[in-house]
Amino acid sequence: MTWFKSLTLAGRELLPIVQGGMGVGVSAHRLAGAVASQNAVGTIASVDLRHHHADLVERTEKCNDRDTIDTANREALHREVRAALETAQGRGLVAVNVMKAVRDHPALVRQACESGAEAIVMGAGLPLDLPEMTADFPKVALVPILSEARGVAAVLKKWMKKGRLADAVVIEHPGYAGGHLGAARLDDMHSERFDFKKVLADCHALFTELQLGRDAPRLIVAGGVGSHEQVRHWLGNGADGVQVGTAFAVTHEGDAHENFKRVLIDADPAELAEFTSVAGLPARAVATPWLTRYLRQEGTLQANTRADPRRCSQRMDCLTQCGLRDGIAKFGQFCIDLKLAAAMRGEVSRGLFFRGASKLPFGSAMRSVRELMDYLLHGEMPAAA
């Protein structure tokens, strides 16, 4: 017997812990497979996974052909999903996170499903057409990422007209999560309308209004949840699960370079940079020397922006809208793919290191996925190394 209820998803009884998807390449098969093997939800971030495969990097290193790069990334995604499933050995759930803002998102969704992913998680935009993209894979769980009940209502009502319900909804608080965030403006990130207590209550009222009963989506809170006490609180106050990102990124099984993990561990959560990303979404990252320099120059860069496809890294057009490529002055003026890939490789002076705003449970120590799971669910701190 345990103090918590299982998270029911895709017909499985799981531990109520979801590992957040983190790209580029921060959560690939090693991390997602390790989490799933503990009977929780492990998540592969689908964006630009070729960087984990030397042969695919070589194939695309000097390539200016967008289709060749897209094909390599889909092949990388297939390899990562199959490897994660092999590690999981039938336990837990292997999910794939696909960003709506990525131009190739329909093809990535289909590839993930064909490769055996058991859930598709989608954020960075309203995933109103996700049911159509997964129509041939009815057993794959669908999980939108949203930040307030208004967005949840819009998605659910649209999907219900198509005869589909979300299996779960990740409620991400933009005031605490890392990476691209679900607020319209930087000034909105700490708005009261994103408070978990309010959003959970509003969602439960919405489910009653829609008469969903037992078919109602499971609610998973994300952002700022990094301790056993917080997990226990939210699972006892309306949430069915909790999603954790940064604490999983710095485990031994995390797929990024050790330098990446050390940057996240050493960062002060109170001194993170909040800025507008290249895709126009608010973002939160470690205030590295590169990011600090960029933000000092951002006003000048935005004042001189211009639309020029040649500014796109390798002409890959990874985003549907890009401040750098499309000359959108209010968006960020840097290549997000180059910066995130550099971070994944541990290039501290060049990379962009996304991080959530909560403290890490083990301080400056790196621990295993198993030890992190034991702490989150049971409050058990591992013995000193």
N, C-alpha and C positions, 0 to 999 in steps of 0.2 A: 504494500500500500504506500502511496505517495501523497503529498499535500496538494499536488496539481493534477488537473485533468489532461488527458492526451489531446493533442491537436489532430483532428480528423481531416485528412486531405487526400484526395484521389483514392478514397476507399481504404486508407491506411491509418493506423493509430500511431501517432508520432510523438516524440518529445516536443514540447511547445517552444522550441528554439529554432529560429530561422537565421541562417547566415546570409547577410546581405550580399548582393552582387556588387563587385568592385572592379572596375576596369581602369586602364588597360592592363589586363593580364594579372591583376592582383588576386582575384579569385578565379582560378582555373581548376583543372581536374584534381590536383593534389589536395587543395583545401576543400572543395565541394565534396569530393569523394570521402575525405576523412570525416567531415561533419555528417554526411549521410550514413556512414558506417556506424555512427553512434546513435542511429535511429532518429536523427533530426533532419532538417531541410538544408542541404548544401546547395549553393547557387553559383553557377558559372556565369561570369559577365561575358557577353558575346562579342563585344566590340574589339576588333583588331587583334585577334588571338594569334595571328601568324607570328607575332614577335616571340612566341614560345617555341617555335619550330624552325631550326636553322635552315632546313631545306626550303621552307616557304619564304623565309627572309631573303635567302640567296636568289630565289626565283623572282622576287619583286623588288629587290634592292635598288635597281636602276630603271625601274619600270614606270612609265607614265601612262599606262593603260589601266583605266579604272576597272574594267571587267576582269582583267587578270588579277588585280589586287582583291576584288570582291570574291573571286573564285578561291583564291588562296585562304582568305579569312573563313569562308564557309567550310573548306577542307579542315582548317585548324579547329573550328568549332566541332565538327564531326569527331575528330580525334579526341578532343577534350571530353566530350560527352561520353564517348565509349570508355575512355580511361576512368572517368569518375564512376560510371556504373560498375566497372570491374572492381574498383576499390570498395564500393559500397556493398557488393555481394548480396544484393537484394534487400538490404536494410535501408531505412529512411527514405528520402526522396531526393532525386537529383533534378534541380530546377535550372532553367536558363533565363537570365535577365537580358531583355532586349529593350534598348532605349527607343521610344517612339521618335525622338528627334534625329535618329540616325537614318540617312537616306535609304540604306539597304535593309531596313527593318523587316519588310515582308519576307524577303528571301532568308534572312537569319531565323525568323520564326519557323518557317517551313523546314529549314535545315535542322534546327534543333529538334523538331518533332520527328522528322524522318530518322534522326540519329538515336532516338530513344529517350529524349528528355521527358520527364514525368510531370513537369509543370513549366508554364511560361509566365514570367513575371515581367510586367511592362510599366515603365514610368516615363518621365520627361515628356509629358503630353498626355492628353486624354486618349486612351486606347479604344476608341469607339468601334473600330473595325476589327478588333482582335478575334471575335467569333468567326468572321469570314475567313481570316487567315488560318484558323485552326479547324475549319469545318471537317476536314478529312481525318481528324485525330480527336474524336470525341472523348477519349479517356484521359487526355492531357488536361491537367488542372490549369485554370486561368486565374491569374492573380494580378490585378491592377495595383499600381502604387499611386495613392492620392493623399491629400493633406487635410481635406475638410469634407464635411458631409454633403455640401453642395455638389462637389465633384463626384462623390460616390453616388448620389442620386442620379446625376446625369448619365453616368456610365451604366448603372443598373437598369434604369428605365429604357435606355437605348437597347441594351442587350436582351432585355425581356421581350421586346418586340420581335427579336430574332430567335426567340425560343431558347435562350442561353442565360444562365446565371453565373456570376463570378463564384469560384470555389472559396476564395478568400480575398480580402482586401488588406494591403499594407497601408497603415495610416502613418505617414512619415511627417514628423515635426521639423519644419525647416529651420527652427531656431537651434536645433541640436545636431542634426544629421550632418554627414560630410558629403562632399561632391556636389553634383547638381541638385538644386533644391526646388521644392514645389511652391514657391511664392512668386507672385508676379513682379515684385520689386524688393530691393534690399531692405527698404523701410518696413516692409510687411512681415519680415521673417519671424519677428517675436510677437506678432499679433495674438491677442487672446483667442481669436477664432480657431487657432491651431492647437489649443490646449487639449491634451489627450482626454481629460475628463469630459470636456464639452463634446468633442468629436465622437467619442464612444457613445455617449448618451444620445446624441443626435442620430447616429447610425442605427442604434437599437430602435429608436422611435421610427425611423424610416423603414426598417424591416417590418415593424408592426403595421405601419401604414400600407405597405405593399403586400401584406399577408404572406410573408415568406415562410414563417414557421420554422420547421427543422431544416429547410433548404436555404436558410439565410447564410450568407458568406461568413466565414470565420474572420475575425478581426485581429490583425497583427500590428502592434505598435512598434514604431521604429524611430530612433533618434534620441540619444541621451540615456539609453538604457544600458548600463554597464556594470551593475552590481546585483548581487543576489536579492538585496532588499527591494530594489526597483522591480526586478522580475516578479518577486512574490507579490508586490503591491499591485502591479497592473494585471497580473493573472487573477487576482482576487477582486478586481474592480472593472470588469467588463471586457477585458481583452482575452482572446483565445490563445495568443502566442505573442512572442516578442522577437523582433529582428535586431541583430547585433552585427555591426560591420567592423569598425576599427579594431576591436579586441580580437576578432578572428584574423584580421589581416596580419597581426604581429605574432601569431602562433608559429611554432616550428614548421607546420604544414603549409603556411601561407605561401602562395606561389611567387611572390615578388622577391627581389634581391634582399639580402640581409641589410644592406645600407638603407633600403626603403623602410624596413621595419624599424631600424634604429632612429631614423628621422621622425617617424610617427611616435615612437616611445619617448624620445627626448623633447618633443614639442610641448609647450605649455598650453593646455586647452583654453586658458583664459586669453591667450594672445594669438589666436588664429586669425587669418585674414578672411574677411567677407567681401566679396567683389562680384561683378557681373561677368559670367563666363562668356566664352566665344560664341556660345549658342544663345546668349541673351538671358539665360537663367541665373538667378543668384547662386553663388557657390561658396563653399567654405574649404579652406586649405591651410597648410602650414605656411607661416610667413618666412619662407626661405629667402636667401639673398636675391635670387632671381625674381621671385614674385614681388618682393619689396621694391626692387628697381623698376619692374614693369609698372606697378601701380603708381609710382612717382611720375612715370612718363605717359601714363594712360591718357591724360587729357590732351596732350600734344598729339599722340598717335590717333586718337579719335577725331581730333580737329582736322587731321590731314588724311583721313581714310578715303579710300576709293575702291570701287568694284574692279577687281582684276583677278581672273581665274588663275593667272600664273603665280599668285601668292599662295595657292593651295599646295600643301605638302604632297608631292608626287602626283598631283592632279587627282587625288582619290575622292574628293568631294564627300567626305565621311558624313557631314551633317546636312540636313535639308536647308538650314540657314546658318551661315557662318559670318561672324563679324569681319574677320580678316578677308576672306574670299569675296564676299558680297558687298563689302564696303558699308556695313551697317554701323554707323558711328556710336550708337548707344550700347553696342555689344563689345565684348573683349576683342582685342587686336593682337592675337597670337594664335599659333597652330596648336589646338588642343591635343591632337594625336601625337605630334612630336613631343610635347611636354609630358604627357602621361606615359608614353612608351619609355622616355628617358628615366622617369621616376621608377617604373617597374624594373628597369635594369640597374637601379641604384645610383644613377648619376645625379648626385646631390646638387651640383652647381647648375644643372640644366633642367631638372625635372619639376613637375607640378605635383605636389603631394597632398591629395585630398585626405581629410581627417574629420571625424566627428568631434563634438565639443565636450564629450564626457571623459572623465579620468579612466585610465586603464586599471583593471582589477589587480594586476600583479606588479604595478609600479614599473621599474626599469627592467624587469625580468621577462624573458621569452619563455612561454610555456606551451604545452601541447593542446590540441583541440580537446582531448579527453579531460585534461585538468581544467580547462576553461568551462566545459560543459558541467563538470562536477561542481564548480564554484557557482555558476549562474543558477543552477537548479537546487543545489543543496547547501550552498554557503561554505563548502569545504575548500580551505586554502591548502595548496600543496606544501609539502615539507620544503624547507630551505634547500637550495641546490648545494 
